[in-house]
Amino acid sequence: MANETEQQLREKIASQKTHMANLPTLQSIVDETGFTSPETKARAQLIKELSDNEEQLELLLEYKRVAAVIRLQDELHPPQNSEDCPICLETIKHVNSTTIIRLFCCGG
């Protein structure tokens, strides 16, 4: 699912960049028609959509990177035991029982 989403975003970004490369620059549109013209607004909207899609792709890639690092950490240092946090109900994995520190926000 994530690979399909990533591929779709990459293709969408590539097509948006190709489309925008064939259009006049934002500065030339502003010089010809002014800041408030429909052409200027349309070009600004295209730029916003492109940047939003690039941000989504970067977040997706970062999420995958963090998941890979967590998997590697769990493989190299498997948790000895775990318990559920009484406040947020998230499972807390303990690698070394001597380093367990309870915080007041986690029922400590």
Rosetta blueprint (number, residue, H / E / L):
1 M L
2 A H
3 N H
4 E H
5 T H
6 E H
7 Q H
8 Q H
9 L H
10 R H
11 E H
12 K H
13 I H
14 A H
15 S H
16 Q H
17 K H
18 T H
19 H H
20 M H
21 A H
22 N L
23 L L
24 P L
25 T L
26 L H
27 Q H
28 S H
29 I H
30 V H
31 D H
32 E H
33 T H
34 G L
35 F L
36 T L
37 S L
38 P H
39 E H
40 T H
41 K H
42 A H
43 R H
44 A H
45 Q H
46 L H
47 I H
48 K H
49 E H
50 L H
51 S H
52 D H
53 N H
54 E H
55 E H
56 Q H
57 L H
58 E H
59 L H
60 L H
61 L H
62 E H
63 Y H
64 K H
65 R H
66 V H
67 A H
68 A H
69 V H
70 I H
71 R H
72 L H
73 Q H
74 D H
75 E H
76 L H
77 H L
78 P L
79 P L
80 Q L
81 N E
82 S E
83 E E
84 D E
85 C L
86 P L
87 I L
88 C L
89 L L
90 E L
91 T E
92 I E
93 K E
94 H E
95 V L
96 N L
97 S H
98 T H
99 T H
100 I L
101 I L
102 R L
103 L L
104 F H
105 C H
106 C H
107 G L
108 G L
